[in-house]
Amino acid sequence: MNNRYSRHISLKEVGDQGQDRLLKKTIFILGLGGIGSPAALYLASSGIGRLVLNDFDLIDESNLSRQILFNESDLGNLKVDVVKKKLNAINSNLKVDTIDEKLSVNEYSKIISKTSFVLDCSDNFETRLSISQAAYESNIPIIHGSAIRFEGQLVVFLNNGKGPCYSCVYSDNEWLENCQGNGVLSTVPGLIGLMMTSELLKIIFGIKSQLVNILLLWDLKDNTWKKLNIKPNPNCKICSRC
Ligand SMILES: [Zn+2]
């Protein structure tokens, strides 16, 4: 293990203890598309202990431009099955559980309450709200990431018993669009997935995240990065009622 993760262990912020901490963590990843693929890939190679992967899609030709874990021979297969196989080829010590169906908020809560962190790499508003509510009610931290056209964004919520949460940010009418009808440049979700994993690794290693309750907005065309402070919304249906 020392040789495999020597570049991590050499970092004074990580060391043996940090790497060992990573091995003991379980991460729930929702969505194995353009964001979830690179996120899962780097978590596996970084030495995470266990992943719980949730996606019910089959691999389609239109996925190949950006969902980098898949190749032509995978077409028509379940994403979770292919990802599990590929991640274990990279890291045979990694434990991978797969869920190939859409879950209710209660079902999500039950599963993620046994995990350390959630990466929301889903591609639709309804699913985001469900996983956000489940993570908030289970007190499990979550990173949401999304990408469309030339734009990407991510935000971290620690869910330690108080808001804000994802529902504070978006009203019911926003982010109904997804990349299917609007398009996305192949590298944009890739970068967002890597940033989500990077932020997660920082938090596990005890390095303060600068994106807690802060929405980071990236516009590739202008190459601008903006940060928005997210405050608890007193009318939020999720975090204001607790
Ligand atoms: Zn809220």
Residues whose N, C-alpha, C, O or C-beta is under 5 A from the ligand:
A	BS01	ZN	G163 P164 C165 S167 C168 C236 I238 C239 S240
